[in-house]
Amino acid sequence: MFKSAVLCVALAGTTASSVWLWHQWRNERDANLQLLARLETRQQRFKTAPPPPLASIPALPAPPVSPTNAKLPAETAVPDWRPDFRDGQRRLLANPEYRKSLRDRQRLEIEYAYRDLPRLLNLSADQTNRLFDLMAEQAVAMVELQSGWPATQVNGKSLPTMTAELRKQNDAERGELLGERNLQELKEFSASLESRNEVEALRAELARTAEPMREDQFDSLLAVVHGENQRADQELKARAGNETILVPGFTSSGPASVEVATAANRRIVDSAAMLLTPSQLSTVKDFYRRQRVQMETQRDLDRFRVEAISRKP
């Protein structure tokens, strides 16, 4: 969700800034996947050839389908918006030293982002290390697939399809290590990472006051924030057709994104009134006031940048 893009300011000066970089990469990756899929859909819409068979996979990401049971769409006709960037990434990933540094960086960020996971899953130190090592390797493999496109294409499959298949493979490898129950817990924890970072930022704000956030307040507020973030994500997906398609490298920050996020923040503040003291609530209100201003200014800055890039000389 777009409002996560402003948390880096709230977390400035803390180690959570590394998680911000990781989420920025994830957001850009997902935005690029959606852009490619939408471009593919638009191209197919104007073709004069007969419509594809009913067994074809839709352009938007969907649950993985066995290649033997469906005809997967080719993506070779989709224009490569960043050929120079992709070529550079391919060369870098071919360098063992760069690959090791990237893997180590991913490992460090995963270790921080998932620092509470071992306690929740009751993992031993050895299990934790093996899990984080595996997740770091998988992250590098995902970067390699997406940065290397279209050279990494197999059997005419689209990038969203291959990404979904790689994620399914990742889940299988994690499940082998953790077991099915803990794998589901890991998925739920991953889904709440954005909300956890948001509540961590609130806790950091309150830590500088006379009334720090208690652990029970953290858990209750996390449930509220995560619920509102999920609701906002669904609203954004429903309204995605009204958003401007940005060139790769920009996270969507159109008017709808800011409007939905601001409304979600208002609901969070309303619910927080029942969980926090008046003094704590005042700090939370100021936190979301600053976040609203950051989102609005980022929306305007992104609009100016896109207009500048799109403007002919």
N, C-alpha and C positions, 0 to 999 in steps of 0.2 A: 504494500500500500504506500501511496506517495508520502504520507506524513512521516514515515520512517526516515525519509531522506533529510529531515531537519534535525534528527536526534543527535547528530554529531556535534552540533553547537552546544546542546545541553550536556553532552558527555565530554566536552573539551577538557583536556587536562587530566583525563582518567584513561585507564587502559582499555576502556570500552571503545575507544576510537578505532582500534584494529578491527573490531566487529563491524563498525560502520563501513570500512573499506570492503570487507567481505560481503556485506549485504548490498553495497553498491554494485559490486561485480555480479551478484546474483540477480539484482533487479535489471541491470543492463542486459544480461544474458537472456532473461525471460522476455524483456521488451523486444529484443532482436528476433527471438523465435516467433513471437506473435506477429511482428512486422513481416517476416518472411512468409508465414502462413497466410496472412491477409493478402499479400502481394500475389501469392500463388492462386488464391481464390479469385481475385479480380482478373487475373490473366485468363483463367479458365472460363470466366463468365463471358468474355468477348470472343472466344474461339468459335469458329463456324463448324468445327468438326462435331460428329454425333456426341451426345452426352456420354460420360463414362459409365461403366457398369455399376449396378447398385452395390456391388461388393467393394467399391472403392472406399478408401479411408478418407474422412473429411479433412480439410486443410488444418483445422484447429487441433491442438494436441488432444489425443484420446487414449483410452486404455490400450496397451499393446495388443496387437493382433498377430496371430501366427502368419508368417509370410506365405505359407502354403495354402492358406484359406482365403486370402484376399489379394487383390491386385493393388499394390502400393503405388502412390503417385510419384512420378519422377520429379525432381526439383532442379534439373539441369537448366531449365529455361528461366529460373528466377535470377534476376540480376544480382551480382555481387557488389554490394554497396561499399565495401571496404577492402578491395583487393590488395592494396599495399599493406594495410594493417594485417590481413590474414597471412600474406606471404612472410611478413616479418615475424609473426607469431610462430609460423611453421618452422622457420629457421631457428628461432630461439628454443623451441621445444625439442629440436634435434640436438641441442647442446646439452650434454649430460649435466654440466655444472649449473646451467640455468634451470634445468628440470629439477635438480636437487634443491636449489634455493626456493623455487616455487613450491615444491612439496613441503619444505620446512616451514615456509611462511603459512601455507594452508594449515599445517599441523598446529602451529602456534595459535592461530586464530580459532581453530576448532576447539583446542584445549581450553581457551578462555570462554568461548560462547557456550560450551557444554560443561562448564565446570561444576554445575549442580547435578549433572546427570548421574555420575557414579553413585552418589548418595541415594538418589531416587530409585535407581535400579539395583542397589546393593552390589555393585561391581567391585571386584578385587582390583588391586593396583595393576596386576598383569592383564586382566580383562580390559581395563580402561585404556592402557597403553596400546593393546592390540586393536581395540575399536578405533581409537583416534588415528593410529597409523593407517588402518584400512580406509577410514573416511578421507584422510589426506590424499592417499593414492587415488581414490575414486574421484576426488575433486580435480586432480591433475588430468585424469583420463577424460573428464567432462570438458575441461578447457581444451584438451587436444582435439576432441571430436568437433567442437563448435568453432574453434579458431582455425582448424584445418579444412573446414568446409569450403568448396565441394570435393576436395581431394579425398576426404574421409567417407564419402558416400559409398554405400554398398547396395547392389541389386536395385538401383533406382529408387531407394527409399527416401522419403523426405527427411529433412533435419528434425522436425518435431517427432516423427516416428522413431528415428534412431535414438533421439534423446530419451524418449519414453522407454525404449527397450533397454538402454543403458541404465536408467533408473531402476527398472525391474531387476536387472542383473545385480545392481548395487544392493537392493533390498534382500535378494537371495543370499548374497555374501554376508551381509550383516546378520540376517536371521540364522545363518549357520553358526555364527559366533555367539549370538545372544540368546537364541531361542525365540519362538514365535511371540510369546507374551511380551518379552522385553523389546522385541522389534516394534511391536505396536506402541509401546510406551515411548520408544525413541521417536517414532513418527509424530506422536502427539506433542512431544517436547519440541521437536523441530518446528512443528506448525505454530508453536507459541513463542518462538524465539523473538520475533519482532515485538510482541507484547511484553515479553520479559525485559527486553532492552529498554522499552518505554517506562516500565515500572521501576527498573533499576535507576533510570535517570531521575525519576521522581524521588526515589529513596535518597539519591545523592543530593538532591536539592534540600530535602528535609533534614539530612544529616548536618547541614550547616545552621540549623535552627535549634531552638531550645526544646523542640519536640520531634525527635527522629521517628522515622516510621518503624513500627513494631513488626515482628515477623508475621503475626496473625493478620495485620493490616496489609502486608505485602501480598499474602496469599489471596485475601479477599479482593484486593484491588486488581490483582492479576486476572482473576476470573472476570471482573467487569471489563477491563481493558481488552482482554482477548475476545470476549463476546462482541464488543462494539467494533473491534477491528475486523472480525469475521463478517459482521453485518455490513460494514462499509465496503469490504472487498466484494461482496455479492452485489451491492448497489452499483459499484464501479463497473463490474462485469456487465451488468444489465444496461449500463449507459455507455459502454465502450464505443459504440458506433458514433457517438457525438464528439468523441475526443479527436484532437488533431493527431495525425500520424507523424511522429517525429523521426528524424533520421537516426540511425543507430548511434548509441552513445548518449542519448538523452532519455531520462526517465520521464514518463508522462506526468505533466504537471498542469494540465489544462484546467479551465474553470470548473468542470465537473469534479475533478479530483480534489481541488481545494474546497469546494462546496461540501462534498460528502465527508471529507476528513474533518472539517470544521464542525459539522453537525454531530459527528461521532464524538468529538472532543467535548462538546457541550453536554452530551448525554453522560459521558464519563464523569464530568464535574458534578452533574446532578446526582449521580449514584454515589460519588465519593463523599458527598455531604453526610451520608448516613454511616460512613466508615471512619471518617477523620474528625479530629477536633477542629473548632473554628480557626485556630491559628494554622494548623496544617492545611486546611482547605484553602486558606488565603494564599499559601505558597503554591499549591497545585493550580489554582486559578491563574496566578501570574505565569507559571510554567506554560500553560496552554495559551495564554495571551501571546507570549513571545513566539510560541510555535506557529500560531495563526499568522502573525506578521511575517515570520520566515517563509511560510508556505506561499503567502500572497506575493512577496517580493521575488521568490524563486520562480513562481508562475510567470511573472512579468519579465524577469531576466531571460528565462527559457524562450518566451515568445519573441523577444527581441533578437535572440541568437538564431532561432530558426528562421525568422524573417530575413536576417542578414545573410544566412547561408543560402536561402532560396532565391534571394534577389539577384537578378542578372547584372553583371558589371555594366 
